[in-house]
Structures are given as structure tokens and as C-alpha cells.
Amino acid sequence: MMLSKGLLLGSILISFAAGSMADSTIGVISWNVKGNTSVANGGWSVPATQSREILSIKNKINASQVDFINLVQTTEQGINNKTHLDQVLGTSRWSGVYSDCHFDATQIIYDNTKWQKIGSDFSGGFTDQCTGVDDRPYSMALFKSKQSANNKPVLFISVHFPHIGRYSWEGTAANLANSGFTNGFNTILKQNNLTADKVRVIMAGDMNEIGENFYGYQGIINTLKTGITAINDALSAQVKSCCSSNGYNSHFDKVYSTNSMIKQAPQDVLFDMTDYNIDEQHRPIYVLVSPLPGNEEQDFSQYYY
């Protein structure tokens, strides 16, 4: 597990409002932009294709509420994440959290007018701590609302899960622990005096086979809930997001959230059906992560800062 160069809280704990909490609706884009430097028709790694992908994201931002943008496989020629999405969207509204894992990389882009990153982010690889060329990455960071002190904080996680059976990856709690994922997750909670029932986890990405049967991998769910079984959760709809090479017959790309609902119909999740001529192209997904009934945001303007 790697600790970012962000602000380390150390012994300083951020205590969030312990009283009644209300939550906002959060718009999330997630896209495996399929950067691949080993083929001529890689996505993010080909400047002309990357520009088209960025334009698609810009168009979605203009059309819908977008709070977070999750990108995986932002592989580029020479150096991964050479292009920071937040810096090319044409406005200072966006900031980013980045991780690099040799073959793969992630970007968590967030609306900094609505969300403030708290403390250090964590990143790593699921199978060999990013020391191999075919590891798959994760990254995570905690955010608090700038608009209401009564919103639960959001622990946003970007994942590119390995394929089941590859390098002893089976999507178990032990796999997560061995990768450093569990320690990173629990450390963020502990540093900020939080428990899993007081935070909204949003995990987004290319989940490969786990995306086909997410609730069959209880080790992942139990890790994110820290054993608190009463926590409500939600999963985005089954949509055929992968891949161009198999006629888009796989439901790999997902958004999962705790202490929330996700209500979109499948036809509203896929927002760009363009053929970008990307090797094993994925389609981007968009979801609205909504508050649980009774937790909807009210007017707490006296708390705005």
C-alpha cells in the first residue's frame, strides 16, 4: 500500500457532526478509458482518441449533475496520468486524486466547489502491490461536503479488479487484506474518527467478473461495511458496458454505494454509445447516488462555508 503525498492528519482527528445527518444526491461518471500502449488503437494512450473521450465527459458534465468522475486505465505513452483530467476540463471547478500501477492507473476527479478532500489518499495494487506489469489498481480518498456540515462524508474508491482466477485473485476478504486495501480503508476511517455507518462509501470502476455477480462476493461487501450488516447498500444496474471485442455482452462496470440508493433504469446508465475504435472498448456509465429515505438534504445554510 502506498500513502500519497497529501496532507497526513497524524494525530489530528476530524470529527464530523455527530447529530442528525442529511445527505445530498451525488452524480458519478465511471469509465475504463482503456489506455493501452501495446496496441495502435489504445484509448487514453492515443491523443486523438483521448480528446474524444474528454469531449464526451465534458458533454455529460454540461447535461447532468456530476460530482465525481472515476477513470481507470489512464495509461499513456511515457508516463501514466500525464494528462490530468481536471486540468483539461476548461474550468478550475475540478481537482483530482491520481494513482499509478505500472500497466494501469486511476483518476478520481471531484467538483471542488462542492467537495473538499480530507487527509491522505491511499492507493495500491490488488495482486502484487504494483510491482508487476499486470497488476490492477485501487485508490481511495475521503471527502466532506462544502455545502452542508450535516452531509455524511464520502469515501470514494476507484477500483479495477483483476479477473477472477488470475494471480490467485478470487475477490475475497483475504485478497483485499493482502493487497493493503483493507488497511487503507480502515486507516481513513480511523484517522477521521469515523465508522462505516457514518460515511457513504462510493466504489466505482471496472470490476470485471465481480461486476457480473457483485453480491456473490460478500468478502468485499463485509470489508466495506466493517461487519455492520445493518448498513443499507446499493448497486448500479446491470448494463452491457464491455467490451467491443465480445459485442458488449459483459456487465463489468459498476458503482456500489453504502448508506445510499441508486435508482436509475438501465437505459439511463449508459450515456455514450460511440464507437471509439478502442481495443476492448468499455462504455462509460453514469449514476445518481441518492440519499436513503428520511436522510434527504434540507436547508442547512447556516453551516455553509
KAKA-V563222 format. One record per pair of residues at least 6 apart in sequence whose ideal C-beta (glycine too) atoms are under 8 Angstrom apart, sorted by the first residue. I is the first residue (numbers start at 1). J is the second residue. Records with the same first field share a line. If there is no record, write none. Layout:
BEGIN
I->J / J
END
This chain:
BEGIN
1->122 / 123 / 124 / 129 / 179 / 180 / 181 / 183 / 184
2->99 / 122 / 123 / 124 / 130
3->120 / 122
4->97 / 120 / 121 / 122 / 123
6->117 / 119 / 120 / 121 / 141
7->119 / 120
8->119 / 120
9->118 / 119 / 120 / 191 / 192
13->191 / 192 / 193
14->118 / 119 / 144 / 191 / 192 / 193
15->193
16->144 / 149 / 152 / 153 / 192 / 193 / 194 / 198
17->149 / 150
19->150
20->150
21->150 / 151 / 152 / 198 / 295
22->148 / 150 / 151 / 291 / 295 / 296 / 297 / 298 / 300
23->151 / 152 / 200 / 259 / 260 / 291 / 292 / 295 / 296 / 297
24->145 / 147 / 148 / 151 / 291 / 297
25->65 / 288 / 289 / 290 / 291 / 297
26->67 / 68 / 154 / 200 / 202 / 260 / 288 / 289
27->64 / 65 / 66 / 67 / 68 / 286 / 287 / 288 / 289
28->66 / 67 / 68 / 69 / 70 / 202 / 204 / 255 / 286 / 287 / 288 / 289
29->57 / 60 / 66 / 68 / 69 / 70 / 284 / 285 / 286
30->69 / 70 / 71 / 204 / 205 / 253 / 254 / 255 / 284 / 285 / 286 / 287
31->53 / 57 / 69 / 70 / 71 / 72 / 253 / 282 / 283 / 284 / 285
32->71 / 72 / 73 / 160 / 205 / 206 / 242 / 252 / 253 / 282
33->43 / 44 / 50 / 53 / 71 / 72 / 73 / 74 / 282
34->42 / 43 / 44 / 73 / 278 / 279 / 280 / 281 / 282
35->42 / 43 / 44 / 45 / 50 / 73 / 74 / 75 / 76 / 80 / 105
36->42 / 43 / 45 / 73 / 75 / 279 / 280
37->45 / 75 / 76 / 77
39->279
40->46
41->49 / 277 / 278 / 279
42->49 / 75 / 278 / 279
43->49 / 50 / 53 / 73 / 276 / 278 / 279 / 281
44->50 / 53 / 71 / 73 / 74 / 75 / 76 / 83
45->75 / 76 / 77
49->276 / 277 / 278
50->83
52->274 / 276
53->276
54->85 / 88 / 89
56->272 / 274 / 284
57->69 / 85 / 89 / 284
58->89 / 90
60->66 / 271 / 272 / 284 / 286
61->89
64->271 / 286
65->288
66->111 / 286
67->110 / 111 / 114 / 115
68->108 / 109 / 110 / 111 / 115 / 156 / 202 / 204
69->85 / 94 / 107 / 108 / 109 / 110
70->106 / 107 / 108 / 109 / 156 / 158 / 204 / 205
71->85 / 106 / 107 / 109 / 158
72->104 / 105 / 106 / 137 / 158 / 159 / 160 / 205 / 206
73->104 / 105 / 160 / 206
74->80 / 81 / 83 / 85 / 105 / 106 / 107
75->103 / 104 / 105
76->82 / 83
80->100 / 101 / 104 / 105
81->98 / 100 / 105 / 107
84->96 / 98 / 107
85->94 / 96 / 107 / 109
86->94 / 95 / 96 / 109
87->94 / 96
89->109
92->112
93->111 / 112 / 113
94->109 / 110 / 111 / 112
95->109 / 110 / 112 / 117
96->107 / 108 / 109 / 110
97->107 / 108 / 110 / 117 / 121 / 139 / 141
98->105 / 106 / 107 / 108 / 139
99->105 / 106 / 123 / 124 / 137 / 138 / 139 / 158
100->130 / 137
101->123 / 124 / 125 / 130 / 135 / 136 / 137
102->125 / 130 / 131 / 132 / 133 / 134 / 135
103->133 / 134 / 135
104->135 / 136 / 137 / 160
105->137
106->123 / 137 / 138 / 139 / 158 / 160 / 205
107->158
108->121 / 139 / 141 / 156 / 158
110->117 / 143 / 156
113->146
114->145 / 146 / 147
115->143 / 144 / 145 / 146 / 154
116->143 / 144 / 145 / 146
117->141 / 142 / 143
118->141 / 142 / 143 / 144 / 153 / 192
119->142 / 188 / 191 / 192
120->188 / 191
121->139 / 140 / 141
122->139 / 140 / 141 / 180 / 184 / 185 / 187 / 188
123->137 / 138 / 139 / 140 / 184
124->130 / 137 / 138 / 179 / 180 / 181 / 184
125->131 / 132 / 135 / 136 / 137 / 138 / 179
126->135 / 136 / 137 / 138 / 161 / 162 / 169 / 175 / 176 / 179 / 181
127->135 / 136 / 162 / 166 / 167 / 168 / 169 / 179
128->135 / 167
129->135 / 179 / 180
130->137
132->167
134->167
135->162
136->159 / 160 / 161 / 162
137->158 / 159 / 160
138->157 / 158 / 159 / 160 / 179 / 181 / 184
139->157 / 158
140->155 / 156 / 157 / 158 / 184 / 185 / 188
141->155 / 156 / 188
142->153 / 154 / 155 / 156 / 188 / 192 / 199
143->153 / 154 / 155 / 156
144->151 / 153 / 154
145->151 / 153
146->304 / 305
147->304
148->297 / 300 / 303 / 304
149->300 / 303 / 305
150->297 / 298 / 300 / 303
151->297
152->198 / 199 / 200 / 259
153->192 / 194 / 198 / 199 / 200
154->199 / 200 / 201 / 202
155->185 / 188 / 189 / 199 / 200 / 201 / 202
156->202 / 203 / 204
157->185 / 201 / 202 / 203 / 204 / 205
158->203 / 204 / 205
159->203 / 204 / 205 / 206 / 207
160->205 / 206 / 208
161->169 / 171 / 205 / 206 / 207 / 208 / 209 / 210 / 211
162->169 / 208
163->169 / 208 / 209
164->170 / 171 / 208 / 209 / 210
168->175
169->175
171->209 / 210 / 217 / 219 / 220
172->217 / 219
173->182 / 219 / 220 / 222 / 223
174->219
175->219
176->182 / 219 / 220 / 223
177->183 / 223
181->223
182->223
185->223 / 224
186->226
188->194
189->195 / 196 / 199 / 226
195->226 / 228
196->224 / 225 / 226 / 228 / 231 / 258
197->228 / 230 / 231 / 259
199->258 / 259
200->257 / 258 / 259 / 260 / 289
201->224 / 256 / 257 / 258 / 259
202->255 / 256 / 257 / 260 / 289
203->224 / 255 / 256 / 257
204->254 / 255 / 256
205->253 / 254
206->242 / 252 / 253 / 282
207->214 / 252 / 253 / 254
208->252
209->252
210->217 / 220
211->250 / 251 / 252 / 253 / 254
212->250 / 251 / 252
214->220 / 221 / 235 / 254 / 256
215->221 / 235
221->233
224->256 / 258
225->231 / 233 / 258
231->258 / 259
232->258 / 259 / 260 / 261 / 292
233->256 / 257 / 258 / 259 / 260
234->256 / 257 / 260 / 261 / 262 / 289
235->254 / 255 / 256 / 262
236->254 / 255 / 256 / 262 / 264 / 269 / 285 / 287
237->262 / 264 / 265 / 266 / 269
238->251 / 266
239->251 / 253 / 266 / 269 / 270 / 283 / 285
240->248 / 249 / 250 / 251 / 270 / 283
241->248 / 250 / 251 / 252 / 253 / 270 / 282 / 283 / 284 / 285
242->248 / 250 / 251 / 252 / 253 / 280 / 282 / 283
243->250 / 252 / 280 / 281 / 282
244->275 / 278 / 279 / 280 / 281
245->279 / 280 / 281
248->283
252->282
253->282 / 283 / 284 / 285
254->285
255->262 / 285 / 287 / 289
257->289
259->292 / 295
260->289 / 290 / 291 / 292
261->289 / 290 / 291 / 292
262->287 / 288 / 289 / 290
263->288 / 290
264->287 / 288
268->286
269->285 / 286 / 287
270->283 / 284 / 285
271->284 / 285 / 286
272->283 / 284
273->283
275->281
291->297
END
